[in-house]
């Protein structure tokens, strides 16, 4: 018995003398083409909490990162738009499933980064998860609502159907890094488009966490690509990019007018900021946003078919 007590004391002393383990700090990277690269420039910028405490360093995207994101989105467009609407709905629902399993992580992120009350943070996280479920349900229904048969006077049948426009650049809301982000990205990809997302500049960490959800869901690489960094630095290159088909300026802020002017040079369609932009996460809590964020990124294909003699 005495020997056992002696061994136990030696073990306890060794444990006390062992150096404290350092935690593995998370590296927040970009999300391009299904992978998590660092910015090609090697730059980063500090992200702080609501009270000014340092949280992490986020990658500072460059012009080349922006171009790489557009290339990845264009490459993924044919496969994603070619999937059945039902299958896209299943994939978006899977995103919600994975987010549900990581609810605590997203809640902690909002509390730390935004200084949000925990109860309110849980409400926002629930709404973000529900947003993916909402648009998952729309994938095989929006065509019937937005398209349809047209009454014409003549011996022919006329039918219009919506089709995805292509690569959409989304400037995520600056002050709504999770629910606002989900509310602007989900409708873009639900209709078959692919997206290049510029995350909230002051709050990019939740966006990278969401990218990890996308990577572990069934979303094909390149369908959603995430850039973090300075909106005013990478935004002009994306707005003027000739292979971008549409812009969502929700989080463009003071740069919105300049980006719209740049987009006009290549006839890129633009969705201007709405009343909820700049009003915080709670402004995005509407449980039924309808088709207002799907229809701007759709093209209408009309088929004329002769009938009769």
Secondary structure, DSSP 4 states (H G I P E B T S, - for coil): -HHHHHHHHHHHHHHHHSPPPPP-PPPB--BBTTB-PPPTT--EEEEE-TTS-EEEEEE---HHHHHHHHHHHHHHHHHHHHS-HHHHHHHHHHHHHHHHHTHHHHHHHHHHHH---HHHHHHHHHHHHHHHHHHHHHTTTHHHHH-EEE--SSSEEEEEEEEE-SEEEEE--TT-TTHHHHHHHHHHHHTT-EEEEE--SS--HHHHHHHHHHHTTTPPTTSEEEE-S-HHHHHHHHHT-TT--EEE-TT-GGGHHHHHHHHHTTT-EEE---TTTTS-GGGG--S--TTTTTGGGEEEEEEEEE---
